[in-house]
Amino acid sequence: MAPASSADRKQLMLTIKRQLARRVWAEKLGPVEEGAFRTLFLVNPQPMWVYDVRTLQILDVNEAALARYGYSRDEFLELTIKDLRPKEDVPKFLELTRELPYSDRTGPWRHVLRDGSVIQVLITSHSVKLGGIDARLVMAENMAEDPDLDLE
């Protein structure tokens, strides 16, 4: 089987993002359907997490984010989204994300990994409800791993 092209990967990620934006954690999902989309979130190959928009606390994280950022699940769930950024970037981040649209794609942003190294990421996020909490579903694409990323 030939490796997927950059265009194929982009199309796959766009399709997954659209499906998640429409359906993950929607208030009217039935238990079976919700479980299927939770599985899709957990095994997605791109780092993803969900955070509380009021407290900025990370509420859930997928396996790809744990592997990329170097944290255990318990450690990641103790973080806020401010903890993923260099301290000097936090004020700008807070200013630019005060009132986000339903769906947003921004970057590059700098993120700090558990080992202290810094990567540049492109962020795609969507408003969601998680257990009645206003939250955002975030996908972080490492720009160094895919130089073709842009803000389409």
C-alpha positions in Angstrom: 0.0 0.0 0.0 1.4 3.4 -1.0 1.8 6.1 1.7 -0.9 8.7 1.7 -0.2 11.9 0.0 -0.3 15.2 1.8 -3.5 16.1 0.0 -5.0 12.7 1.1 -4.0 13.3 4.7 -5.5 16.9 4.6 -8.8 15.6 3.2 -9.0 12.8 5.8 -8.3 15.3 8.6 -10.8 17.7 7.2 -13.5 15.0 7.1 -12.7 13.9 10.6 -12.8 17.5 11.9 -16.2 18.1 10.2 -17.7 14.9 11.7 -16.4 15.8 15.2 -17.6 19.4 14.9 -21.1 18.2 14.0 -21.5 15.3 16.4 -19.0 14.9 19.3 -20.5 15.6 22.6 -23.6 17.2 21.1 -26.3 17.3 23.7 -28.8 15.2 21.8 -26.5 12.2 21.0 -27.7 8.9 22.1 -25.4 6.7 24.3 -24.3 4.3 21.6 -23.6 7.1 19.1 -21.8 9.2 21.7 -19.6 6.3 22.5 -18.7 5.8 18.9 -17.6 9.4 18.5 -15.7 9.3 21.8 -13.8 6.4 20.4 -13.1 8.4 17.3 -11.7 11.2 19.5 -9.5 8.9 21.6 -7.9 7.1 18.7 -7.6 10.1 16.3 -4.0 10.3 15.0 -3.8 14.1 15.7 -3.4 15.4 19.2 -6.7 16.6 20.6 -8.2 17.7 23.9 -11.3 19.3 25.3 -11.1 22.2 27.8 -13.6 24.1 29.9 -13.9 27.6 28.3 -14.6 29.2 31.7 -11.7 27.7 33.8 -9.4 26.7 30.8 -9.0 23.3 32.6 -8.4 20.4 30.3 -11.3 18.0 30.6 -10.3 15.2 28.3 -7.3 14.3 26.1 -6.6 11.7 23.4 -3.8 9.2 23.1 -2.0 11.2 20.3 -1.7 14.3 22.5 -0.3 12.2 25.4 2.3 10.7 23.1 3.2 14.0 21.4 3.3 16.2 24.5 4.9 13.6 26.8 2.4 13.7 29.7 0.6 10.8 31.3 -3.2 11.1 31.1 -3.4 12.2 34.8 -0.7 14.8 34.3 -2.4 16.2 31.2 -5.8 16.4 32.9 -4.2 18.5 35.7 -3.1 21.2 33.1 -5.0 24.2 31.8 -4.5 25.3 28.2 -2.3 28.1 29.5 0.2 25.5 30.8 0.8 24.3 27.2 2.2 27.7 26.2 5.4 29.5 27.0 4.7 31.9 29.8 5.4 34.9 27.6 2.7 33.8 25.1 -0.1 33.5 27.6 -1.3 37.2 27.7 -1.5 37.3 23.9 -3.3 33.9 23.8 -5.8 35.1 26.4 -6.4 38.3 24.5 -6.9 36.6 21.2 -9.2 33.9 22.5 -11.6 35.9 24.6 -14.5 35.5 22.1 -13.9 32.7 19.7 -16.3 31.8 16.9 -18.1 28.4 16.9 -15.3 27.0 14.8 -11.8 28.5 14.5 -8.4 27.7 12.9 -5.4 29.7 14.0 -1.7 29.6 14.2 1.1 29.3 14.4 1.0 29.0 18.2 4.0 27.8 20.3 3.3 24.9 22.6 5.7 23.6 25.3 6.1 19.8 25.6 6.6 18.1 29.0 10.4 18.0 28.4 10.5 21.8 27.9 11.0 21.8 24.1 8.8 24.1 22.1 6.8 23.2 18.9 4.7 25.3 16.6 1.2 24.1 16.0 -1.8 25.0 14.0 -5.0 24.9 16.1 -8.4 23.9 15.0 -11.1 24.3 17.6 -14.9 24.0 17.9 -17.4 24.9 20.6 -18.9 21.8 22.2 -20.8 20.7 25.3 -19.3 18.1 27.5 -21.5 17.0 30.4 -23.3 20.3 30.3 -20.0 22.3 30.4 -19.3 24.9 27.7 -16.1 23.6 26.2 -13.8 23.6 23.2 -12.6 20.7 21.2 -9.0 21.4 20.1 -6.9 19.7 17.5 -3.2 20.6 17.4 -1.3 19.9 14.2 2.5 20.1 14.5 3.7 22.4 11.8 7.2 20.9 11.7 5.7 17.5 10.9 3.6 18.8 8.0 5.2 21.8 6.3 2.2 22.0 3.9 -0.2 23.2 6.7 -1.8 26.5 6.2 -4.7 28.5 7.5 -7.0 27.7 4.5 
